[in-house]
Amino acid sequence: MDRILLSTRAARDLRRLGPGPELDRIEAGLQRLSAGDPNLDIKPVTGSAPWLRLRVGDWRILYRPAGDEILVARIIHRSDLQQAIRTLE
């Protein structure tokens, strides 16, 4: 099981969602990611290796592996994906 680390921006993205079904789905997706569930919709971010994207409904989780941890950079709506990719370090 990998440990999930949220960047400052990812934590802010989660707070902006507020309570509700979308937040519950995203938290479940993060738990499945940390557990290594093989049935996740994960793809590499084109042109931004080593970043990966996890799709959870209309939301995207941008992350990268960092040793035995997973660094989550952003949690964004799919409409904001391209803009968020440009801001990745």
N, C-alpha and C positions, 0 to 999 in steps of 0.2 A: 504494500500500500504506500503510495506516494503522499507526501504532505503538500497541501495547497497553500501557496503564499499569494496574497492579493497585493498588487501595487496600490499606491495611494489613489490613483485614478480608478482602478477597478473597484476599490472600496467605495469611492464616491459614486460610481455608476450604480452599485447595488443600493446605496442609500437613496438615490434619486428614484429608483423603482418604487420604493415604499412597499408596505405589506400587500399581499394579494397572490393570485394564482401564478402570475409570471415569475415573481420572486421565488415561489415554492418550486417551480419547474427548473429554474436556474440553479438553485441550491441542490436539487436532486441530481442535476447534470454534473455539478462539481463533485458531488459525492461519488457518482458512478465513475467519473474521470479518475479520482484518487484511488478508487478500488481496482482500476484497470479493466473495467468492463469492455469486452471486445466488440460489443454491438453499438458503438457510438458513431455518429456522423462526424468524423474528423478528416480534415484535408489540410495539406500544407498551404501556407499563404504564398501565392505566386510572387516570385521576386523578392521575398522577404524571409529567406531561410535564416534561422531555424524555427521561425514562428509557425504555429499551427492554429487552426480555427475549429472550434467545436460548435455545431449547430444545435440549438435548443429552441425549437419552434421558430419564432421570428427573431430570436436573439442569437448573437454570436459571441463566443468567448474566445478571445485571442490570448494564446499562452505559448510558453516554450518550456521544454524540460530543462532543469538545472540540477544535474546530479540526481539525487534521490528525491528532489522536490519538483514541484510544478509551479512556475511563476506565471500568474494570470495578470496580463497587462491591461486589458480592457474587457468590459461586458457591455455590448452595444446592440442597438437595433440594426437589423439587416440593411436598412436604408442608409445608415451611417458607416457601413463597413469600409468603403474605399477611403474615406477621409481618415478613419482611425488607423488604417494600415499605413498611411503616409506619416503618421506620428510615432510609429514604433521605432525603438532604438536598435 
